Amino acid sequence: MMSVWDIVKAAGIPALLVTVIVSTFVQIRSVKRGVQALLRDRLIQGYKFFRQQGWADEDDRMNLENVYVQYHNLGANGVMDDLRNKFLALPADPQRAAQHNQAQATPSDVAPGTNFIDYRGGIGR
């Protein structure tokens, strides 16, 4: 007499379960990598916008910091740490930005005339 397990094995259910588990794992990993790529792009574009503007207020800082934290939680490898530090070094108000910009040469990380996506949604230059 066949046991229930023998019937399940004969029907190929364990192989089907392994296939479903592996497929789900691959999909989750792909979604994670895609989200991480989008967050990385958001960080880069946000930094370029605020570097070009010359300053970032507290709301902007909190927003970009939240994006950075979520990016980092997905298993970041430290690539964005330098960009985050540069962003946090920007002045928090326009008056300090004028002083900050006078003290620096032309920014090397955002060349003049570079096209970038405006952090607030449009395309800027």
trRosetta pair geometry for C-beta under 8 A, 3 or more apart (Angstrom, degrees):
i j d omega theta_ij theta_ji phi_ij phi_ji
2 6 4.3 -126 -165 86 92 133
2 7 5.6 105 136 -54 125 85
2 10 7.8 -25 -161 -9 144 141
3 6 4.8 104 52 2 73 100
3 7 7.3 -135 98 -3 43 86
4 7 5.7 -56 -154 36 36 112
4 8 6.4 37 149 -21 68 105
5 8 5.6 -52 -146 36 34 112
5 9 6.3 33 155 -17 67 105
6 9 5.8 -52 -145 38 30 110
6 10 6.2 31 155 -20 63 109
7 10 5.7 -55 -146 37 29 112
7 11 6.4 26 155 -19 63 109
8 11 5.9 -62 -151 37 28 109
8 13 4.9 -63 -173 39 83 132
8 14 7.1 85 139 -32 99 86
9 12 7.8 46 175 -66 34 27
9 13 7.5 -82 -81 40 24 86
9 14 6.4 1 -111 1 65 120
12 15 4.9 -47 -172 42 81 116
12 16 5.9 88 129 -27 84 99
13 16 5.3 -55 -145 37 37 115
13 17 6.3 40 156 -22 69 103
14 17 5.6 -53 -148 35 33 112
14 18 6.5 33 155 -18 66 104
15 18 5.7 -52 -149 36 33 111
15 19 6.4 35 152 -20 64 106
16 19 5.7 -55 -150 36 31 114
16 20 6.4 30 153 -18 65 106
17 20 5.7 -54 -147 37 32 110
17 21 6.2 30 156 -18 66 107
18 21 5.8 -56 -145 38 30 111
18 22 6.2 27 158 -16 66 108
19 22 6.0 -56 -144 39 27 107
19 23 6.1 26 158 -18 63 111
20 23 5.8 -57 -144 39 27 111
20 24 6.2 28 157 -20 64 108
21 24 5.8 -56 -147 36 27 111
21 25 6.4 30 154 -20 63 107
22 25 5.6 -54 -149 35 31 114
22 26 6.4 31 154 -19 65 105
23 26 5.8 -54 -149 35 31 111
23 27 6.4 29 154 -17 64 107
24 27 5.7 -57 -148 38 31 111
24 28 6.2 31 155 -19 66 107
25 28 5.9 -56 -146 37 29 109
25 29 6.3 28 156 -18 64 108
26 29 5.8 -55 -147 38 29 111
26 30 6.4 30 153 -20 63 108
27 30 5.7 -56 -148 36 31 112
27 31 6.4 30 155 -18 66 105
28 31 5.8 -54 -147 37 31 110
28 32 6.3 35 153 -21 64 106
29 32 5.6 -53 -148 35 31 115
29 33 6.4 28 155 -16 65 106
30 33 5.8 -55 -146 38 31 108
30 34 6.2 32 154 -20 64 108
31 34 5.6 -55 -146 37 31 113
31 35 6.3 30 157 -18 66 105
32 35 6.0 -55 -147 37 27 108
32 36 6.2 27 154 -18 63 109
32 74 5.9 167 -171 -159 92 109
32 75 7.7 38 164 22 125 121
33 36 5.6 -55 -146 38 31 114
33 37 6.3 34 153 -22 65 104
34 37 5.7 -53 -149 33 31 111
34 38 6.5 29 153 -16 64 105
35 38 5.7 -55 -149 37 33 111
35 39 6.3 32 153 -17 66 106
35 74 6.5 -165 95 -106 106 154
36 39 5.7 -54 -145 39 31 110
36 40 6.2 35 154 -22 65 105
36 71 6.2 105 -142 -144 70 73
36 74 4.6 -158 -85 114 105 148
36 75 7.4 -48 -98 56 146 84
36 76 7.3 176 -150 -79 115 75
37 40 5.6 -51 -146 35 31 113
37 41 6.4 32 153 -19 63 105
38 41 5.7 -53 -149 36 32 112
38 42 6.4 35 151 -21 64 105
39 42 5.5 -51 -147 35 34 115
39 43 6.4 37 153 -21 65 103
39 67 5.6 176 -155 -177 91 89
39 70 6.0 -140 -124 96 148 100
39 71 4.0 -173 130 -84 133 98
39 74 7.3 143 35 14 149 143
40 43 5.7 -53 -151 34 31 112
40 44 6.5 29 153 -16 65 106
40 71 6.2 125 -66 -140 63 134
40 79 7.7 10 -132 90 124 123
40 80 6.4 -138 -126 -70 82 129
41 44 5.8 -56 -148 38 32 109
41 45 6.1 24 158 -12 68 110
42 45 6.0 -57 -140 43 27 105
42 46 5.9 29 159 -20 63 112
42 67 5.4 -119 108 -163 126 147
43 46 5.8 -56 -142 39 24 111
43 47 6.2 25 159 -19 62 108
43 64 6.7 108 -123 -161 69 94
43 67 5.8 -176 -72 119 84 122
43 68 6.1 94 -108 -82 126 78
43 71 6.4 -31 -37 -29 136 163
43 80 5.6 17 123 -148 160 134
43 83 6.3 98 146 113 111 136
43 84 7.3 -40 -164 -73 126 81
44 47 5.9 -57 -150 36 27 110
44 48 6.4 26 154 -18 63 107
44 83 6.8 -53 -97 -158 63 159
45 48 5.7 -53 -146 36 32 112
45 49 6.4 34 155 -21 65 105
45 116 6.0 161 -141 -180 75 98
45 117 4.5 -14 -153 59 136 102
45 119 6.4 158 129 -89 87 69
46 49 5.8 -55 -150 34 30 111
46 50 6.3 15 160 -6 66 109
46 60 7.9 169 -172 -174 110 95
46 63 7.9 -153 -142 109 147 103
46 64 5.0 174 138 -106 149 116
46 67 7.2 130 1 52 157 156
46 87 7.5 30 114 -121 98 141
46 119 4.7 81 -119 -117 64 118
47 50 6.2 -64 -144 45 28 100
47 51 5.8 30 158 -23 67 111
47 64 7.5 119 -63 -154 69 145
47 83 5.4 -79 -70 -179 168 104
47 86 6.7 62 -158 90 126 109
47 87 4.9 -95 -112 -78 94 111
48 51 5.8 -54 -140 37 26 111
48 52 6.3 27 158 -18 62 107
48 110 5.1 145 -141 -107 78 125
48 114 7.2 -101 -163 106 126 127
48 116 4.3 -147 122 -140 137 158
49 52 5.9 -61 -154 37 26 109
49 53 6.3 22 151 -15 65 110
49 116 6.2 -158 -66 118 70 130
49 117 7.5 -60 -58 92 115 54
49 118 5.9 100 -115 -148 128 42
49 119 3.7 -147 60 -23 163 104
49 120 7.7 163 -178 -6 155 72
49 124 6.7 99 -115 38 92 150
50 53 5.3 -51 -141 41 37 113
50 54 7.9 -117 168 34 55 18
50 55 7.0 -92 -171 95 88 22
50 56 4.2 7 -152 -69 137 111
50 60 6.4 142 -96 158 132 141
50 64 7.7 -67 -12 -44 149 156
50 87 6.5 66 77 -140 137 90
50 90 5.8 141 142 85 111 179
50 119 6.6 27 -39 -27 82 155
51 54 7.4 40 177 -76 29 33
51 86 7.4 2 -88 142 120 113
51 87 7.7 -85 -57 -100 91 66
51 90 6.8 -125 -94 -88 56 130
51 107 6.0 143 166 -168 116 170
51 109 6.7 -81 -170 86 167 107
51 110 4.8 145 101 1 130 144
52 110 5.7 -114 -63 139 84 150
52 116 7.1 -177 -20 42 144 141
52 124 7.4 162 88 124 158 137
53 56 7.3 102 78 -68 126 66
53 97 7.5 -59 131 -146 70 156
54 90 7.2 161 163 -158 32 107
54 91 7.0 -3 147 43 76 110
54 94 7.4 70 90 -131 113 62
54 97 3.7 97 132 -174 107 122
54 98 7.6 61 149 -62 148 41
54 100 6.7 153 -176 76 93 115
54 101 5.3 -31 -135 -58 127 122
55 90 5.7 163 -126 158 35 104
55 91 4.5 -48 -110 82 98 89
55 92 6.5 59 -169 156 103 3
55 93 6.0 -59 -175 89 150 8
55 94 5.6 -143 31 -83 153 43
55 96 6.7 114 -106 74 127 88
55 97 3.7 -90 -43 -68 113 126
55 100 7.5 134 -76 37 88 142
56 60 4.1 -125 -171 99 93 132
56 61 5.5 123 124 -60 113 79
56 64 7.3 -28 -175 10 152 139
56 87 6.8 7 12 -177 157 85
56 90 5.1 70 11 93 99 134
56 91 7.9 139 27 81 58 46
56 92 6.8 -46 80 -118 56 50
57 60 5.2 97 54 12 65 104
57 61 7.1 -122 107 -6 34 93
57 92 6.1 77 -125 -176 41 73
57 93 6.9 58 -99 -87 81 59
58 61 5.5 -54 -146 36 33 114
58 62 6.3 34 157 -20 67 104
58 92 6.4 34 -55 -158 70 118
59 62 5.8 -53 -147 36 30 109
59 63 6.3 31 154 -20 64 108
60 63 5.7 -56 -148 36 29 113
60 64 6.3 18 160 -9 66 109
60 119 7.6 53 -141 131 111 151
61 64 6.2 -60 -143 43 26 101
61 65 5.9 28 157 -21 64 113
61 87 7.7 156 -121 143 74 101
61 88 7.0 84 -142 -112 110 69
61 92 7.2 -31 -34 -116 138 95
62 65 5.7 -57 -142 39 27 113
62 66 6.3 32 156 -23 63 104
63 66 5.9 -55 -153 31 28 111
63 67 6.8 26 150 -16 62 103
64 67 5.5 -49 -150 35 39 114
64 68 6.3 43 149 -21 66 103
64 87 6.1 -114 127 162 149 152
65 68 5.4 -51 -149 36 34 115
65 69 6.4 37 152 -22 66 102
65 84 7.8 91 -110 -152 65 108
65 88 7.9 69 -83 -83 104 104
66 69 5.7 -49 -146 32 32 111
66 70 6.5 28 156 -14 64 105
67 70 6.0 -59 -151 39 30 107
67 71 6.2 33 151 -20 65 108
68 71 5.5 -56 -147 38 31 114
68 72 6.1 30 155 -20 66 108
68 80 6.5 -164 -133 127 92 132
68 84 5.2 87 -129 -106 150 126
69 72 5.7 -55 -146 38 29 111
69 73 6.3 33 153 -23 64 106
70 73 5.6 -50 -145 34 32 115
70 74 6.9 35 153 -23 61 102
71 74 6.0 -59 -162 28 31 111
71 76 5.4 55 137 -63 83 129
71 80 6.3 8 120 36 143 162
72 76 4.4 -64 -116 23 49 129
72 80 7.6 -123 -71 65 84 121
73 76 8.0 33 18 -3 26 96
76 79 6.8 -122 -174 32 95 83
76 80 6.1 -61 -162 27 140 110
78 81 5.0 -24 -162 -8 66 125
79 82 8.0 -62 169 22 36 96
80 83 5.1 -59 -160 46 63 114
80 84 5.7 70 141 -29 84 102
81 84 5.6 -56 -148 35 30 114
81 85 6.4 30 155 -19 65 105
82 85 5.7 -54 -149 35 31 111
82 86 6.5 32 152 -18 64 104
83 86 5.6 -52 -148 36 33 112
83 87 6.4 36 152 -21 65 104
84 87 5.6 -54 -149 35 31 112
84 88 6.3 26 155 -15 66 107
85 88 5.8 -54 -143 40 31 108
85 89 6.4 34 154 -24 62 107
86 89 5.7 -58 -152 32 31 114
86 90 7.5 49 148 -38 59 88
86 109 7.0 4 -176 37 164 168
87 90 6.0 -36 -168 0 39 114
90 97 7.5 11 -180 -105 87 93
90 100 7.4 105 -154 150 53 166
91 94 7.9 131 108 -91 125 10
91 96 3.6 -175 -155 106 134 107
91 97 4.5 -153 61 -70 134 61
91 99 7.5 115 -82 58 151 90
91 100 4.7 -149 -31 -21 121 145
92 96 6.7 33 44 49 60 141
93 96 5.2 84 62 16 80 101
93 97 6.9 -135 101 -15 40 92
94 97 5.1 -52 -147 29 36 121
94 98 6.8 42 157 -25 66 94
95 98 6.1 -47 -160 23 33 109
95 99 7.2 25 146 -8 61 103
96 99 5.6 -55 -155 41 43 111
96 100 5.9 47 147 -25 72 108
97 100 5.3 -54 -142 39 33 115
97 101 6.0 32 158 -20 68 106
98 101 6.0 -53 -143 36 27 108
98 102 6.5 28 156 -19 61 106
99 102 5.9 -56 -150 34 30 111
99 103 6.5 25 154 -18 63 110
100 103 6.0 -64 -154 36 29 109
100 104 6.6 6 157 -4 65 114
101 104 6.1 -68 -143 44 32 99
104 107 6.9 31 137 -73 132 72
105 108 7.9 34 93 -40 105 89
106 112 6.6 -58 -158 -30 123 110
107 110 5.1 13 106 47 129 81
107 111 7.8 -137 91 -76 80 28
108 111 7.7 6 -160 -75 34 72
110 114 5.7 -133 -172 45 69 142
110 116 7.4 -27 -144 -42 113 147
111 114 4.8 107 65 -45 78 115
113 125 7.0 -9 -151 179 43 97
114 125 7.8 175 86 -155 34 60
115 123 7.1 -2 -171 180 102 101
115 124 7.5 159 -156 88 58 51
115 125 5.6 -32 -106 -106 66 77
116 123 8.0 169 94 -159 34 62
116 124 5.8 -19 73 68 78 95
116 125 7.6 145 28 -103 68 30
117 122 7.8 179 -167 101 63 31
117 123 6.0 -52 -118 -110 57 61
117 124 7.1 87 178 20 13 85
118 121 6.1 -24 91 58 102 38
118 122 4.2 12 40 65 138 70
118 123 6.2 -148 -3 -96 95 5
118 124 3.9 106 -70 -29 92 110
